Amino acid sequence: MRNNLKTAALLAGLGALCMFIGSFWGRGGVVIGLLIGLAMCGGSYWFSDRLAIRSAQAVEVSPDQMPQYHAIVTDLAQRAGIPQPRLYVSPNPQPNAFATGRNPDNAAVCVTQGLLQILDWEEIQGVLAHELSHVRNRDILIGSVAAAVAMGITFVAHMAQFAMIFGGGRSDERSNPFGALLMVILAPIAAALIQMAISRSREYEADASAARMLGTGEPLARALEKLEAGAERVPVAVNPAEASAYIVNPLRGRNASGLFMTHPPVAERIARLRSGAWV
């Protein structure tokens, strides 16, 4: 219920923001903003999983192709009491993983080639338990919607900037070019803050749920150590709006500002796992 309310608030906020931005171009702009907001809200809810998988260039794998991957997820899904999600592998060389989908019946889990190369199967089990915890806790929808909202905000801000450059703003005396310019600057910052606000607590809870599922936090703790080092060593061009979906920050190697980090510090996550705080 709490996550459903958060999702509804995000979608409502996106629609309101689109209408506000459209108001800089008169009543017609408000209507266009409303239509864009409705389209983005619907797309965020129904297609966020497909967009995430496509963005990662991931390919679905069968039990014949990766039997151990499927066996681990089948066991974890039974422990969690959820349907088995679809399983994907991304060609991304950075070691990482994410889950997506609007509910447990429409969920997908994706691991990267980089992760498969540096983790052993016990550590991979810890990672997959974390991702299935996101599915069971029903918080992958809000992360996917937040990513879509962030991308939508950034897109609308870019469109507003384009319109300002080419004279698309209102020409009447009520036009406020300084307000429009301020909106263009602040909208991407708002997108980052939205994701930061909802992502950190989700990661702590998914870590704890994974440890409880396995009866130990050590496999996930070891995996996080390797994934953090791998993210720093292998930078990738992940859309910042989608970074919060991953188990560790994929932009770690690009010197992203700590102010807008969507993930809690990995050292703190490892400390909690090894201290038994999840019990």
C-alpha positions as CSV (number, residue, x, y, z in Angstrom):
1,M,0.0,0.0,0.0
2,R,2.8,2.4,0.9
3,N,4.6,1.8,-2.4
4,N,1.3,2.1,-4.3
5,L,0.8,5.5,-2.8
6,K,4.3,6.6,-3.6
7,T,3.8,5.4,-7.2
8,A,0.6,7.3,-7.5
9,A,2.2,10.4,-6.1
10,L,5.1,10.2,-8.6
11,L,2.7,9.8,-11.5
12,A,0.6,12.7,-10.3
13,G,3.7,14.8,-9.8
14,L,4.8,14.0,-13.3
15,G,1.5,15.1,-14.8
16,A,1.4,18.3,-12.7
17,L,5.0,19.2,-13.7
18,C,4.2,18.7,-17.4
19,M,1.2,21.0,-17.1
20,F,3.3,23.6,-15.2
21,I,6.0,23.6,-17.8
22,G,3.3,23.8,-20.5
23,S,1.8,26.9,-18.8
24,F,4.8,28.9,-20.0
25,W,3.3,28.6,-23.5
26,G,-0.2,29.7,-22.6
27,R,-3.4,27.7,-22.3
28,G,-2.6,25.6,-25.3
29,G,0.7,24.7,-23.6
30,V,-1.2,23.5,-20.5
31,V,-3.3,21.1,-22.6
32,I,-0.3,19.8,-24.5
33,G,1.5,19.4,-21.2
34,L,-1.5,17.4,-19.8
35,L,-1.5,15.1,-22.8
36,I,2.3,14.6,-22.6
37,G,1.9,13.9,-18.8
38,L,-0.9,11.3,-19.4
39,A,1.2,9.6,-22.1
40,M,4.3,9.5,-19.8
41,C,2.3,8.2,-16.8
42,G,0.7,5.4,-18.9
43,G,4.0,4.5,-20.4
44,S,5.7,4.5,-17.1
45,Y,3.3,2.1,-15.6
46,W,2.9,-0.4,-18.5
47,F,6.2,-0.3,-20.3
48,S,8.9,0.6,-17.7
49,D,10.1,-3.1,-17.6
50,R,10.4,-3.3,-21.4
51,L,12.2,0.0,-21.6
52,A,14.7,-1.0,-18.9
53,I,15.5,-4.3,-20.6
54,R,15.8,-2.7,-24.0
55,S,18.1,0.0,-22.6
56,A,20.4,-2.6,-21.1
57,Q,20.4,-4.5,-24.5
58,A,19.6,-7.6,-22.5
59,V,18.6,-11.0,-23.9
60,E,16.3,-13.5,-22.2
61,V,18.0,-16.8,-21.4
62,S,16.4,-20.2,-21.1
63,P,17.1,-23.0,-18.5
64,D,19.0,-24.9,-21.3
65,Q,21.3,-21.9,-21.8
66,M,21.9,-21.1,-18.2
67,P,20.7,-23.9,-15.9
68,Q,22.4,-22.7,-12.7
69,Y,21.0,-19.2,-13.1
70,H,17.5,-20.6,-13.5
71,A,17.9,-23.1,-10.7
72,I,19.0,-20.4,-8.2
73,V,16.2,-18.1,-9.1
74,T,13.6,-20.9,-9.0
75,D,14.7,-21.8,-5.4
76,L,14.7,-18.2,-4.3
77,A,11.3,-17.4,-5.8
78,Q,9.9,-20.4,-3.9
79,R,11.4,-19.1,-0.7
80,A,10.0,-15.7,-1.4
81,G,6.6,-17.0,-2.4
82,I,6.5,-15.2,-5.7
83,P,6.3,-16.4,-9.4
84,Q,9.7,-16.9,-11.1
85,P,10.6,-13.8,-13.0
86,R,11.9,-13.8,-16.6
87,L,15.7,-14.0,-16.6
88,Y,18.0,-11.8,-18.8
89,V,21.7,-11.3,-19.4
90,S,23.1,-7.9,-20.5
91,P,26.3,-7.7,-22.6
92,N,27.4,-4.8,-20.3
93,P,31.0,-5.5,-19.2
94,Q,30.4,-3.7,-15.9
95,P,29.5,-6.2,-13.1
96,N,25.9,-5.2,-12.0
97,A,22.3,-6.4,-11.9
98,F,18.8,-5.0,-11.7
99,A,15.2,-6.1,-11.4
100,T,12.2,-4.5,-13.1
101,G,8.5,-4.9,-13.7
102,R,5.3,-3.4,-12.3
103,N,4.4,-6.4,-10.1
104,P,5.7,-9.9,-9.2
105,D,3.7,-11.4,-12.1
106,N,5.4,-9.2,-14.6
107,A,8.9,-9.1,-13.2
108,A,12.3,-9.6,-14.8
109,V,15.8,-9.9,-13.4
110,C,18.9,-9.1,-15.4
111,V,22.6,-9.7,-14.7
112,T,25.5,-8.4,-16.7
113,Q,28.2,-10.4,-18.4
114,G,30.6,-8.5,-16.2
115,L,28.9,-9.8,-13.1
116,L,29.0,-13.4,-14.3
117,Q,32.7,-13.1,-14.9
118,I,33.8,-11.9,-11.5
119,L,31.3,-13.5,-9.0
120,D,31.1,-17.1,-7.9
121,W,27.7,-18.7,-7.8
122,E,27.3,-18.3,-4.0
123,E,27.8,-14.5,-4.5
124,I,25.5,-14.5,-7.5
125,Q,22.9,-16.1,-5.3
126,G,23.3,-13.2,-2.8
127,V,22.8,-10.7,-5.6
128,L,19.7,-12.6,-7.0
129,A,18.2,-12.8,-3.5
130,H,18.6,-9.0,-3.3
131,E,16.8,-8.5,-6.6
132,L,14.0,-10.9,-5.8
133,S,13.6,-9.1,-2.5
134,H,12.9,-6.0,-4.6
135,V,10.3,-8.0,-6.5
136,R,8.7,-9.5,-3.3
137,N,8.7,-6.1,-1.6
138,R,6.8,-4.7,-4.6
139,D,9.2,-1.7,-4.9
140,I,10.6,-2.3,-8.3
141,L,7.6,-0.6,-9.9
142,I,8.3,2.6,-8.0
143,G,11.9,2.5,-9.0
144,S,11.0,1.9,-12.7
145,V,8.4,4.7,-12.5
146,A,10.9,7.0,-10.9
147,A,13.4,6.3,-13.7
148,A,10.7,7.1,-16.3
149,V,9.7,10.2,-14.4
150,A,13.3,11.4,-14.3
151,M,13.7,10.8,-18.0
152,G,10.4,12.5,-18.7
153,I,11.4,15.6,-16.6
154,T,14.7,15.8,-18.4
155,F,13.1,15.4,-21.8
156,V,10.5,18.1,-21.1
157,A,13.2,20.4,-19.8
158,H,15.2,19.9,-23.0
159,M,12.1,20.6,-25.1
160,A,11.5,23.8,-23.1
161,Q,15.1,24.8,-23.7
162,F,14.7,24.2,-27.4
163,A,11.5,26.3,-27.5
164,M,13.2,29.2,-25.7
165,I,16.1,29.2,-28.1
166,F,13.9,29.2,-31.1
167,G,11.3,31.6,-29.8
168,G,8.6,29.1,-28.8
169,G,7.7,30.9,-25.5
170,R,4.7,33.2,-25.0
171,S,4.9,36.6,-26.5
172,D,2.4,38.4,-24.2
173,E,3.3,40.7,-21.3
174,R,2.9,37.9,-18.8
175,S,5.7,35.9,-20.3
176,N,8.5,35.3,-17.8
177,P,11.7,34.2,-19.6
178,F,13.6,34.1,-16.3
179,G,11.1,31.7,-14.8
180,A,11.3,29.5,-17.9
181,L,15.1,29.6,-17.7
182,L,15.0,28.7,-14.0
183,M,12.7,25.8,-14.8
184,V,15.1,24.5,-17.5
185,I,18.0,24.5,-15.0
186,L,16.1,23.1,-12.0
187,A,14.1,20.4,-13.7
188,P,17.0,17.9,-14.1
189,I,18.0,18.6,-10.5
190,A,14.5,17.8,-9.4
191,A,14.7,14.5,-11.4
192,A,17.9,13.5,-9.6
193,L,16.4,14.4,-6.2
194,I,13.3,12.3,-6.8
195,Q,15.3,9.2,-7.5
196,M,17.7,9.9,-4.5
197,A,14.7,10.3,-2.2
198,I,13.2,6.9,-3.0
199,S,16.1,4.7,-3.7
200,R,18.4,4.6,-0.7
201,S,15.9,3.1,1.8
202,R,14.9,0.5,-0.8
203,E,18.4,-0.8,-1.1
204,Y,18.9,-1.2,2.6
205,E,15.6,-3.1,2.9
206,A,16.4,-5.3,-0.1
207,D,19.8,-6.2,1.4
208,A,18.2,-7.2,4.7
209,S,15.5,-9.2,3.0
210,A,18.1,-11.0,1.0
211,A,20.1,-11.9,4.1
212,R,17.0,-13.2,5.9
213,M,16.1,-15.3,2.8
214,L,19.5,-16.9,2.8
215,G,20.1,-17.0,6.5
216,T,23.3,-15.1,6.1
217,G,24.5,-11.7,4.7
218,E,28.0,-12.8,3.8
219,P,27.5,-13.9,0.1
220,L,25.8,-10.5,-0.7
221,A,28.4,-8.6,1.3
222,R,31.3,-10.3,-0.7
223,A,29.4,-9.6,-3.9
224,L,28.9,-5.9,-3.1
225,E,32.7,-5.5,-2.5
226,K,33.4,-6.9,-5.9
227,L,30.6,-5.1,-7.7
228,E,31.7,-1.7,-6.2
229,A,35.3,-2.2,-7.3
230,G,34.1,-3.4,-10.7
231,A,31.8,-0.3,-11.2
232,E,34.8,2.0,-10.5
233,R,37.1,0.0,-12.8
234,V,34.7,-0.3,-15.7
235,P,32.7,2.9,-16.3
236,V,29.7,2.6,-18.6
237,A,27.3,5.0,-20.3
238,V,24.2,4.2,-18.4
239,N,21.4,6.8,-18.5
240,P,21.5,8.6,-15.1
241,A,17.7,8.3,-14.9
242,E,18.1,4.5,-14.8
243,A,21.0,4.2,-12.4
244,S,18.9,3.7,-9.4
245,A,17.6,0.3,-10.7
246,Y,21.0,-1.3,-10.4
247,I,22.3,-3.1,-7.3
248,V,25.3,-0.8,-7.2
249,N,25.6,2.7,-8.7
250,P,26.7,2.0,-12.4
251,L,28.0,5.6,-12.6
252,R,30.5,5.1,-9.9
253,G,33.3,5.2,-12.4
254,R,32.2,8.5,-13.8
255,N,32.8,10.5,-10.6
256,A,29.2,11.3,-10.1
257,S,28.6,13.8,-7.3
258,G,27.8,12.2,-3.9
259,L,25.1,14.8,-3.4
260,F,22.8,13.1,-5.9
261,M,23.8,9.5,-5.3
262,T,20.8,7.2,-5.6
263,H,22.5,4.4,-3.7
264,P,23.6,4.3,0.0
265,P,27.3,3.9,0.6
266,V,28.3,0.3,-0.2
267,A,30.6,0.2,2.8
268,E,27.6,0.9,5.1
269,R,25.6,-1.8,3.3
270,I,28.3,-4.3,3.8
271,A,28.7,-3.4,7.5
272,R,25.0,-3.9,8.1
273,L,25.0,-7.2,6.4
274,R,28.0,-8.5,8.4
275,S,26.8,-7.0,11.7
276,G,23.7,-9.1,11.7
277,A,21.5,-6.0,11.8
278,W,19.1,-7.7,9.3
279,V,18.1,-10.4,11.8
